[in-house]
Amino acid sequence: MLQKYGGVGVYAFLCLCVLPVAGFILVVIIVSNLLRLIFHLNPKLVGDLTESPTFAIPIALGLAIGLYLNRKNVFLVDLFAWLLPAIWFTCYFFIEGPRRFARLFSPPGPDCDECLLNDIFTIPLIFSAAYSIAALCQKLRLRAAKSFKTLS
């Protein structure tokens, strides 16, 4: 519907640029804090689920949103939602070098000076990759349903 009224360019911009940022805000700020408030979870547990080493919440939300938004049709840009976060992530690697890059996937320690920096680079990439994987699954499902319908 958004592509019909906004055009392909607007939809591509939203999918490539806004989706990773919105995923970061959704995961880190909204869902993490809601889990802490509603279920009275330990902040360290919520941090471990949100950030490295598991990234469980960004993966689960990326898959859920990707499956929901692409349930009727999947566009090519949905399959490449990971592209700009991957470029941003790669630029960080070449600027900072491999020694600091390894800290992005290591669990935060007691002196976590760069925890937010880790979140800014890794969570949008992981969220967008999960979204694209869900979009690919929906595309395969829709294609299989269409071919099954033509056979019967």
Backbone as CSV, one residue per row, in Angstrom:
resi,resn,N_x,N_y,N_z,CA_x,CA_y,CA_z,C_x,C_y,C_z
1,MET,0.824,-1.178,0.000,0.000,0.000,0.000,0.874,1.250,0.000
2,LEU,1.938,1.255,0.805,2.820,2.410,0.859,3.505,2.640,-0.483
3,GLN,3.877,1.563,-1.150,4.530,1.708,-2.439,3.548,2.238,-3.483
4,LYS,2.290,1.877,-3.358,1.274,2.336,-4.303,1.069,3.842,-4.192
5,TYR,1.017,4.366,-2.972,0.734,5.785,-2.786,1.994,6.646,-2.701
6,GLY,3.067,6.110,-2.183,4.276,6.900,-2.012,5.269,6.778,-3.144
7,GLY,5.158,5.732,-3.916,6.105,5.514,-4.994,7.231,4.591,-4.576
8,VAL,7.934,4.094,-5.570,9.011,3.150,-5.342,10.172,3.810,-4.595
9,GLY,10.483,5.040,-4.926,11.604,5.731,-4.289,11.381,5.952,-2.804
10,VAL,10.174,6.354,-2.434,9.864,6.563,-1.023,9.921,5.243,-0.268
11,TYR,9.377,4.196,-0.860,9.400,2.884,-0.214,10.830,2.374,-0.052
12,ALA,11.652,2.572,-1.075,13.049,2.142,-0.988,13.792,2.923,0.083
13,PHE,13.560,4.221,0.165,14.194,5.031,1.211,13.777,4.558,2.596
14,LEU,12.493,4.322,2.769,12.010,3.865,4.073,12.602,2.509,4.445
15,CYS,12.677,1.630,3.487,13.178,0.281,3.771,14.681,0.273,4.008
16,LEU,15.428,1.024,3.242,16.885,0.997,3.346,17.436,1.894,4.445
17,CYS,16.813,3.034,4.669,17.374,4.003,5.618,16.631,4.053,6.952
18,VAL,15.313,4.074,6.900,14.537,4.261,8.119,14.381,2.954,8.883
19,LEU,14.258,1.833,8.205,14.051,0.555,8.869,15.169,0.203,9.855
20,PRO,16.454,0.322,9.498,17.495,0.013,10.490,17.475,0.935,11.703
21,VAL,17.229,2.227,11.479,17.186,3.177,12.588,15.967,2.908,13.460
22,ALA,14.825,2.669,12.823,13.617,2.358,13.581,13.780,1.049,14.343
23,GLY,14.444,0.076,13.739,14.700,-1.183,14.430,15.586,-0.986,15.636
24,PHE,16.591,-0.132,15.517,17.474,0.161,16.642,16.691,0.814,17.774
25,ILE,15.874,1.802,17.433,15.086,2.493,18.455,14.074,1.543,19.080
26,LEU,13.416,0.743,18.245,12.425,-0.205,18.740,13.050,-1.223,19.672
27,VAL,14.183,-1.771,19.278,14.821,-2.820,20.070,15.433,-2.266,21.346
28,VAL,16.277,-1.283,21.204,17.075,-0.829,22.342,16.249,-0.018,23.332
29,ILE,15.454,0.884,22.841,14.763,1.786,23.750,13.415,1.233,24.190
30,ILE,12.578,0.845,23.262,11.204,0.508,23.613,11.090,-0.905,24.170
31,VAL,11.476,-1.907,23.411,11.261,-3.292,23.832,12.100,-3.651,25.048
32,SER,13.342,-3.247,25.078,14.203,-3.571,26.221,13.644,-2.985,27.511
33,ASN,13.243,-1.724,27.448,12.708,-1.089,28.658,11.347,-1.649,29.040
34,LEU,10.526,-2.001,28.066,9.245,-2.626,28.389,9.436,-3.981,29.062
35,LEU,10.403,-4.749,28.591,10.681,-6.036,29.238,11.134,-5.846,30.681
36,ARG,11.942,-4.838,30.895,12.396,-4.565,32.264,11.233,-4.150,33.158
37,LEU,10.356,-3.296,32.640,9.263,-2.782,33.457,8.154,-3.809,33.688
38,ILE,7.749,-4.504,32.648,6.613,-5.420,32.761,6.985,-6.681,33.527
39,PHE,8.079,-7.289,33.151,8.434,-8.580,33.738,9.457,-8.468,34.875
40,HIS,9.887,-7.255,35.199,10.861,-7.026,36.269,12.101,-7.894,36.089
41,LEU,12.570,-7.919,34.848,13.749,-8.718,34.540,15.013,-7.999,34.985
42,ASN,16.014,-8.775,35.212,17.328,-8.253,35.563,17.861,-7.437,34.372
43,PRO,18.333,-6.220,34.606,18.857,-5.425,33.487,19.998,-6.112,32.739
44,LYS,20.810,-6.902,33.440,21.890,-7.616,32.752,21.332,-8.663,31.797
45,LEU,20.256,-9.360,32.203,19.631,-10.349,31.329,19.054,-9.684,30.088
46,VAL,18.360,-8.577,30.272,17.796,-7.859,29.121,18.915,-7.333,28.231
47,GLY,19.996,-6.866,28.831,21.142,-6.412,28.041,21.765,-7.543,27.245
48,ASP,21.861,-8.726,27.858,22.416,-9.879,27.140,21.505,-10.330,26.003
49,LEU,20.190,-10.211,26.185,19.260,-10.579,25.116,19.243,-9.556,23.994
50,THR,19.493,-8.300,24.337,19.458,-7.237,23.337,20.783,-7.130,22.603
51,GLU,21.865,-7.199,23.328,23.189,-6.966,22.755,23.927,-8.286,22.602
52,SER,25.238,-8.169,22.393,26.040,-9.373,22.260,26.057,-10.091,23.596
53,PRO,26.187,-11.344,23.666,26.560,-12.280,22.622,25.383,-12.897,21.882
54,THR,24.133,-12.693,22.313,23.025,-13.428,21.689,22.265,-12.631,20.636
55,PHE,22.014,-11.361,20.854,21.205,-10.524,19.957,19.826,-11.140,19.723
56,ALA,19.245,-11.777,20.733,17.987,-12.496,20.566,16.817,-11.565,20.265
57,ILE,16.730,-10.448,20.954,15.601,-9.540,20.740,15.661,-8.891,19.356
58,PRO,16.814,-8.373,18.876,16.825,-7.825,17.515,16.494,-8.855,16.442
59,ILE,16.958,-10.079,16.620,16.666,-11.121,15.634,15.181,-11.460,15.647
60,ALA,14.607,-11.635,16.825,13.185,-11.993,16.925,12.297,-10.881,16.375
61,LEU,12.598,-9.631,16.717,11.784,-8.524,16.204,11.956,-8.341,14.703
62,GLY,13.171,-8.493,14.201,13.395,-8.379,12.761,12.634,-9.440,11.986
63,LEU,12.661,-10.667,12.488,11.908,-11.740,11.834,10.407,-11.503,11.905
64,ALA,9.919,-11.094,13.071,8.479,-10.873,13.235,7.977,-9.733,12.353
65,ILE,8.699,-8.632,12.328,8.287,-7.489,11.509,8.414,-7.821,10.027
66,GLY,9.465,-8.530,9.655,9.627,-8.924,8.256,8.537,-9.868,7.786
67,LEU,8.155,-10.811,8.629,7.071,-11.727,8.260,5.742,-11.003,8.178
68,TYR,5.505,-10.077,9.100,4.224,-9.372,9.113,4.099,-8.392,7.951
69,LEU,5.114,-7.580,7.720,5.014,-6.553,6.678,5.044,-7.124,5.267
70,ASN,5.604,-8.297,5.092,5.725,-8.882,3.758,4.784,-10.061,3.555
71,ARG,3.694,-10.085,4.261,2.799,-11.246,4.170,2.009,-11.292,2.866
72,LYS,1.793,-10.156,2.199,1.010,-10.160,0.958,1.871,-10.063,-0.289
73,ASN,2.896,-9.252,-0.239,3.824,-9.156,-1.368,5.181,-8.681,-0.872
74,VAL,6.210,-9.095,-1.580,7.587,-8.772,-1.213,8.231,-8.059,-2.393
75,PHE,8.851,-6.937,-2.101,9.532,-6.177,-3.128,11.033,-6.427,-3.030
76,LEU,11.732,-6.134,-4.081,13.166,-6.387,-4.142,13.920,-5.639,-3.049
77,VAL,13.498,-4.437,-2.746,14.197,-3.634,-1.738,14.078,-4.269,-0.352
78,ASP,13.026,-5.037,-0.090,12.885,-5.729,1.190,13.984,-6.772,1.381
79,LEU,14.419,-7.361,0.310,15.463,-8.378,0.391,16.847,-7.779,0.633
80,PHE,16.984,-6.481,0.382,18.279,-5.811,0.556,18.240,-4.744,1.631
81,ALA,17.393,-4.910,2.640,17.318,-3.950,3.746,18.601,-3.947,4.570
82,TRP,19.388,-4.976,4.472,20.643,-5.101,5.224,21.795,-4.348,4.584
83,LEU,21.629,-3.839,3.374,22.740,-3.302,2.599,23.385,-2.060,3.239
84,LEU,22.606,-1.031,3.560,23.194,0.177,4.143,23.780,-0.062,5.532
85,PRO,23.117,-0.818,6.415,23.791,-1.120,7.686,25.076,-1.920,7.498
86,ALA,25.128,-2.780,6.490,26.359,-3.540,6.234,27.473,-2.613,5.744
87,ILE,27.131,-1.639,4.930,28.129,-0.667,4.462,28.635,0.166,5.638
88,TRP,27.722,0.604,6.491,28.084,1.381,7.667,28.979,0.559,8.602
89,PHE,28.633,-0.678,8.783,29.397,-1.603,9.611,30.795,-1.821,9.036
90,THR,30.887,-1.976,7.726,32.176,-2.174,7.063,33.047,-0.928,7.153
91,CYS,32.438,0.237,7.013,33.206,1.483,7.160,33.795,1.587,8.559
92,TYR,33.035,1.200,9.559,33.550,1.216,10.931,34.743,0.276,11.059
93,PHE,34.665,-0.866,10.412,35.770,-1.823,10.463,37.042,-1.223,9.880
94,PHE,36.935,-0.576,8.726,38.129,-0.029,8.091,38.648,1.213,8.801
95,ILE,37.786,1.959,9.471,38.235,3.146,10.197,38.900,2.765,11.515
96,GLU,38.275,1.864,12.258,38.752,1.539,13.603,39.767,0.400,13.648
97,GLY,39.762,-0.452,12.670,40.707,-1.561,12.659,40.152,-2.800,13.339
98,PRO,40.778,-3.935,13.103,40.248,-5.204,13.601,40.283,-5.338,15.121
99,ARG,41.195,-4.672,15.792,41.290,-4.828,17.240,40.043,-4.276,17.936
100,ARG,39.617,-3.092,17.561,38.412,-2.508,18.156,37.157,-3.116,17.559
101,PHE,37.264,-3.621,16.357,36.111,-4.249,15.701,35.683,-5.510,16.442
102,ALA,36.621,-6.234,17.010,36.297,-7.467,17.745,35.442,-7.183,18.967
103,ARG,35.505,-5.976,19.499,34.703,-5.623,20.667,33.219,-5.509,20.340
104,LEU,32.869,-5.370,19.069,31.458,-5.238,18.712,30.665,-6.494,19.025
105,PHE,31.303,-7.656,18.944,30.600,-8.906,19.179,30.957,-9.559,20.511
106,SER,31.766,-8.887,21.309,32.102,-9.454,22.612,31.106,-8.957,23.648
107,PRO,30.852,-9.756,24.670,29.921,-9.322,25.713,30.446,-8.077,26.421
108,PRO,29.532,-7.170,26.799,29.991,-5.960,27.480,30.575,-6.289,28.839
109,GLY,31.672,-5.654,29.141,32.337,-5.870,30.419,31.889,-4.847,31.445
110,PRO,32.495,-4.896,32.620,32.094,-3.948,33.662,32.458,-2.508,33.320
111,ASP,33.497,-2.318,32.559,33.896,-0.968,32.159,33.491,-0.716,30.709
112,CYS,32.216,-0.810,30.457,31.712,-0.695,29.084,31.612,0.782,28.704
113,ASP,32.690,1.307,28.176,32.707,2.693,27.757,31.987,2.885,26.426
114,GLU,31.999,1.863,25.595,31.487,1.997,24.237,30.283,1.092,23.983
115,CYS,29.458,0.858,24.988,28.305,-0.023,24.799,27.335,0.546,23.775
116,LEU,27.086,1.841,23.855,26.184,2.452,22.888,26.784,2.399,21.494
117,LEU,28.084,2.568,21.386,28.752,2.468,20.084,28.582,1.066,19.508
118,ASN,28.700,0.054,20.357,28.484,-1.319,19.896,27.060,-1.494,19.386
119,ASP,26.106,-0.939,20.103,24.704,-1.067,19.716,24.400,-0.347,18.411
120,ILE,25.011,0.796,18.202,24.721,1.600,17.013,25.147,0.890,15.734
121,PHE,26.200,0.109,15.798,26.678,-0.563,14.592,26.122,-1.968,14.417
122,THR,25.953,-2.706,15.496,25.569,-4.116,15.352,24.072,-4.338,15.300
123,ILE,23.306,-3.666,16.142,21.861,-3.943,16.203,21.148,-3.588,14.902
124,PRO,21.388,-2.425,14.267,20.715,-2.188,12.987,21.055,-3.227,11.917
125,LEU,22.309,-3.683,11.892,22.691,-4.692,10.901,21.982,-6.014,11.167
126,ILE,21.962,-6.453,12.402,21.336,-7.731,12.730,19.830,-7.658,12.549
127,PHE,19.207,-6.552,12.966,17.766,-6.374,12.782,17.403,-6.375,11.301
128,SER,18.156,-5.648,10.487,17.872,-5.564,9.047,18.112,-6.891,8.347
129,ALA,19.146,-7.611,8.760,19.403,-8.927,8.165,18.272,-9.898,8.499
130,ALA,17.776,-9.865,9.729,16.651,-10.731,10.103,15.397,-10.341,9.330
131,TYR,15.182,-9.040,9.133,14.046,-8.572,8.342,14.140,-9.090,6.902
132,SER,15.323,-9.011,6.316,15.501,-9.473,4.936,15.338,-10.985,4.819
133,ILE,15.792,-11.724,5.810,15.607,-13.176,5.794,14.126,-13.518,5.873
134,ALA,13.387,-12.799,6.714,11.942,-13.027,6.802,11.250,-12.661,5.487
135,ALA,11.694,-11.584,4.843,11.118,-11.199,3.552,11.403,-12.264,2.493
136,LEU,12.600,-12.833,2.517,12.935,-13.907,1.578,12.051,-15.128,1.830
137,CYS,11.838,-15.467,3.079,10.954,-16.606,3.395,9.533,-16.347,2.906
138,GLN,9.055,-15.124,3.085,7.712,-14.791,2.605,7.656,-14.831,1.076
139,LYS,8.707,-14.385,0.418,8.735,-14.429,-1.046,8.687,-15.869,-1.542
140,LEU,9.446,-16.741,-0.904,9.417,-18.158,-1.278,8.050,-18.784,-0.989
141,ARG,7.445,-18.392,0.132,6.119,-18.905,0.477,5.077,-18.445,-0.540
142,LEU,5.120,-17.173,-0.908,4.169,-16.649,-1.884,4.362,-17.281,-3.256
143,ARG,5.613,-17.497,-3.644,5.892,-18.129,-4.927,5.408,-19.571,-4.930
144,ALA,5.609,-20.281,-3.834,5.145,-21.672,-3.736,3.618,-21.733,-3.758
145,ALA,2.968,-20.811,-3.080,1.498,-20.783,-3.081,0.966,-20.461,-4.470
146,LYS,1.637,-19.573,-5.185,1.214,-19.218,-6.531,1.402,-20.395,-7.496
147,SER,2.524,-21.077,-7.398,2.746,-22.232,-8.288,1.822,-23.383,-7.921
148,PHE,1.511,-23.543,-6.649,0.578,-24.594,-6.240,-0.819,-24.293,-6.743
149,LYS,-1.190,-23.001,-6.758,-2.503,-22.610,-7.245,-2.631,-22.852,-8.750
150,THR,-1.550,-22.625,-9.500,-1.609,-22.853,-10.941,-1.653,-24.350,-11.266
151,LEU,-1.079,-25.178,-10.414,-1.110,-26.625,-10.639,-2.489,-27.207,-10.399
152,SER,-3.232,-26.636,-9.471,-4.534,-27.229,-9.159,-5.665,-26.550,-9.866
